[in-house]
Amino acid sequence: MALGIGWRRWLEECVAHCADPGLLVGVLDVSAKSLVQYALDSVAALREAGLAAA
């Protein structure tokens, strides 16, 4: 949920400050990939911590 709220706010800021559609698409593409990688890394770290605790 927090990631969704942060993503929505980021979208609003990017759209408000970027007049170049091509640049906007590039920024959002890089941002989305980064957000997905962060989520995947977080899940992996939690899984590893759970396995280590078991």
VMD Tcl script that builds the backbone (N, CA, C; Angstrom):
set m [mol new atoms 162]
animate dup $m
set s [atomselect $m all]
$s set {name element resname resid chain x y z} {
  {N N MET 1 A 0.814 -1.192 0.000}
  {CA C MET 1 A 0.000 0.000 0.000}
  {C C MET 1 A 0.852 1.247 0.000}
  {N N ALA 2 A 1.877 1.295 0.835}
  {CA C ALA 2 A 2.747 2.472 0.889}
  {C C ALA 2 A 3.441 2.689 -0.452}
  {N N LEU 3 A 3.854 1.603 -1.098}
  {CA C LEU 3 A 4.482 1.751 -2.408}
  {C C LEU 3 A 3.508 2.343 -3.419}
  {N N GLY 4 A 2.265 1.923 -3.348}
  {CA C GLY 4 A 1.244 2.456 -4.251}
  {C C GLY 4 A 1.010 3.944 -4.037}
  {N N ILE 5 A 0.988 4.361 -2.797}
  {CA C ILE 5 A 0.794 5.778 -2.479}
  {C C ILE 5 A 2.003 6.584 -2.965}
  {N N GLY 6 A 3.189 6.063 -2.705}
  {CA C GLY 6 A 4.397 6.738 -3.157}
  {C C GLY 6 A 4.468 6.832 -4.673}
  {N N TRP 7 A 4.073 5.748 -5.347}
  {CA C TRP 7 A 4.086 5.734 -6.813}
  {C C TRP 7 A 3.125 6.776 -7.363}
  {N N ARG 8 A 1.935 6.842 -6.788}
  {CA C ARG 8 A 0.937 7.810 -7.257}
  {C C ARG 8 A 1.452 9.242 -7.094}
  {N N ARG 9 A 2.064 9.527 -5.963}
  {CA C ARG 9 A 2.614 10.870 -5.713}
  {C C ARG 9 A 3.737 11.174 -6.695}
  {N N TRP 10 A 4.587 10.193 -6.959}
  {CA C TRP 10 A 5.672 10.362 -7.914}
  {C C TRP 10 A 5.120 10.660 -9.307}
  {N N LEU 11 A 4.091 9.923 -9.721}
  {CA C LEU 11 A 3.458 10.174 -11.016}
  {C C LEU 11 A 2.951 11.610 -11.103}
  {N N GLU 12 A 2.268 12.054 -10.069}
  {CA C GLU 12 A 1.728 13.420 -10.059}
  {C C GLU 12 A 2.836 14.454 -10.201}
  {N N GLU 13 A 3.934 14.264 -9.473}
  {CA C GLU 13 A 5.053 15.211 -9.533}
  {C C GLU 13 A 5.706 15.203 -10.912}
  {N N CYS 14 A 5.916 14.014 -11.460}
  {CA C CYS 14 A 6.541 13.921 -12.781}
  {C C CYS 14 A 5.689 14.604 -13.844}
  {N N VAL 15 A 4.399 14.333 -13.839}
  {CA C VAL 15 A 3.500 14.929 -14.828}
  {C C VAL 15 A 3.426 16.446 -14.654}
  {N N ALA 16 A 3.442 16.908 -13.408}
  {CA C ALA 16 A 3.353 18.349 -13.146}
  {C C ALA 16 A 4.597 19.103 -13.596}
  {N N HIS 17 A 5.757 18.439 -13.617}
  {CA C HIS 17 A 7.006 19.144 -13.881}
  {C C HIS 17 A 7.689 18.780 -15.190}
  {N N CYS 18 A 7.077 17.954 -15.990}
  {CA C CYS 18 A 7.720 17.528 -17.232}
  {C C CYS 18 A 6.806 17.798 -18.427}
  {N N ALA 19 A 7.233 18.708 -19.274}
  {CA C ALA 19 A 6.438 19.060 -20.453}
  {C C ALA 19 A 6.778 18.192 -21.664}
  {N N ASP 20 A 7.894 17.486 -21.605}
  {CA C ASP 20 A 8.348 16.661 -22.726}
  {C C ASP 20 A 7.828 15.234 -22.549}
  {N N PRO 21 A 6.858 14.815 -23.368}
  {CA C PRO 21 A 6.289 13.472 -23.220}
  {C C PRO 21 A 7.318 12.351 -23.332}
  {N N GLY 22 A 8.284 12.490 -24.219}
  {CA C GLY 22 A 9.316 11.455 -24.368}
  {C C GLY 22 A 10.164 11.323 -23.122}
  {N N LEU 23 A 10.537 12.444 -22.543}
  {CA C LEU 23 A 11.313 12.424 -21.304}
  {C C LEU 23 A 10.487 11.833 -20.172}
  {N N LEU 24 A 9.223 12.208 -20.117}
  {CA C LEU 24 A 8.338 11.695 -19.066}
  {C C LEU 24 A 8.245 10.174 -19.133}
  {N N VAL 25 A 8.077 9.650 -20.335}
  {CA C VAL 25 A 8.001 8.195 -20.499}
  {C C VAL 25 A 9.302 7.548 -20.024}
  {N N GLY 26 A 10.440 8.131 -20.377}
  {CA C GLY 26 A 11.723 7.586 -19.953}
  {C C GLY 26 A 11.885 7.605 -18.444}
  {N N VAL 27 A 11.537 8.716 -17.824}
  {CA C VAL 27 A 11.646 8.840 -16.359}
  {C C VAL 27 A 10.745 7.823 -15.670}
  {N N LEU 28 A 9.516 7.703 -16.146}
  {CA C LEU 28 A 8.586 6.763 -15.516}
  {C C LEU 28 A 9.000 5.309 -15.756}
  {N N ASP 29 A 9.593 5.030 -16.907}
  {CA C ASP 29 A 10.071 3.674 -17.176}
  {C C ASP 29 A 11.178 3.290 -16.199}
  {N N VAL 30 A 12.164 4.164 -16.044}
  {CA C VAL 30 A 13.261 3.889 -15.111}
  {C C VAL 30 A 12.728 3.798 -13.681}
  {N N SER 31 A 11.810 4.692 -13.331}
  {CA C SER 31 A 11.240 4.697 -11.983}
  {C C SER 31 A 10.482 3.410 -11.693}
  {N N ALA 32 A 9.688 2.960 -12.649}
  {CA C ALA 32 A 8.911 1.729 -12.455}
  {C C ALA 32 A 9.826 0.524 -12.270}
  {N N LYS 33 A 10.874 0.437 -13.094}
  {CA C LYS 33 A 11.808 -0.680 -12.964}
  {C C LYS 33 A 12.492 -0.660 -11.603}
  {N N SER 34 A 12.842 0.522 -11.149}
  {CA C SER 34 A 13.492 0.658 -9.846}
  {C C SER 34 A 12.548 0.248 -8.719}
  {N N LEU 35 A 11.303 0.672 -8.802}
  {CA C LEU 35 A 10.319 0.335 -7.775}
  {C C LEU 35 A 10.067 -1.168 -7.720}
  {N N VAL 36 A 9.955 -1.783 -8.872}
  {CA C VAL 36 A 9.743 -3.237 -8.924}
  {C C VAL 36 A 10.949 -3.965 -8.337}
  {N N GLN 37 A 12.155 -3.521 -8.683}
  {CA C GLN 37 A 13.354 -4.168 -8.148}
  {C C GLN 37 A 13.422 -4.018 -6.633}
  {N N TYR 38 A 13.059 -2.843 -6.129}
  {CA C TYR 38 A 13.028 -2.611 -4.683}
  {C C TYR 38 A 12.065 -3.590 -4.008}
  {N N ALA 39 A 10.877 -3.756 -4.579}
  {CA C ALA 39 A 9.896 -4.673 -4.001}
  {C C ALA 39 A 10.410 -6.107 -4.025}
  {N N LEU 40 A 10.992 -6.520 -5.135}
  {CA C LEU 40 A 11.531 -7.879 -5.233}
  {C C LEU 40 A 12.664 -8.106 -4.236}
  {N N ASP 41 A 13.554 -7.128 -4.120}
  {CA C ASP 41 A 14.664 -7.249 -3.166}
  {C C ASP 41 A 14.151 -7.311 -1.729}
  {N N SER 42 A 13.118 -6.534 -1.431}
  {CA C SER 42 A 12.546 -6.540 -0.082}
  {C C SER 42 A 11.940 -7.896 0.257}
  {N N VAL 43 A 11.207 -8.469 -0.674}
  {CA C VAL 43 A 10.600 -9.781 -0.458}
  {C C VAL 43 A 11.688 -10.838 -0.272}
  {N N ALA 44 A 12.736 -10.759 -1.080}
  {CA C ALA 44 A 13.833 -11.732 -0.959}
  {C C ALA 44 A 14.526 -11.606 0.388}
  {N N ALA 45 A 14.744 -10.376 0.844}
  {CA C ALA 45 A 15.397 -10.178 2.144}
  {C C ALA 45 A 14.534 -10.700 3.284}
  {N N LEU 46 A 13.230 -10.478 3.203}
  {CA C LEU 46 A 12.325 -10.983 4.230}
  {C C LEU 46 A 12.305 -12.525 4.234}
  {N N ARG 47 A 12.334 -13.089 3.059}
  {CA C ARG 47 A 12.341 -14.562 2.948}
  {C C ARG 47 A 13.621 -15.125 3.561}
  {N N GLU 48 A 14.743 -14.518 3.227}
  {CA C GLU 48 A 16.011 -14.992 3.766}
  {C C GLU 48 A 16.054 -14.844 5.294}
  {N N ALA 49 A 15.525 -13.751 5.802}
  {CA C ALA 49 A 15.493 -13.545 7.249}
  {C C ALA 49 A 14.613 -14.593 7.915}
  {N N GLY 50 A 13.488 -14.916 7.277}
  {CA C GLY 50 A 12.603 -15.944 7.805}
  {C C GLY 50 A 13.256 -17.314 7.818}
  {N N LEU 51 A 13.987 -17.625 6.752}
  {CA C LEU 51 A 14.676 -18.910 6.679}
  {C C LEU 51 A 15.788 -18.991 7.708}
  {N N ALA 52 A 16.498 -17.888 7.914}
  {CA C ALA 52 A 17.587 -17.876 8.880}
  {C C ALA 52 A 17.051 -18.027 10.304}
  {N N ALA 53 A 15.874 -17.496 10.564}
  {CA C ALA 53 A 15.275 -17.581 11.890}
  {C C ALA 53 A 14.708 -18.975 12.183}
  {N N ALA 54 A 14.413 -19.704 11.128}
  {CA C ALA 54 A 13.778 -21.023 11.300}
  {C C ALA 54 A 14.734 -22.098 11.664}
}
mol reanalyze $m
mol bondsrecalc $m
mol representation Tube
mol addrep $m
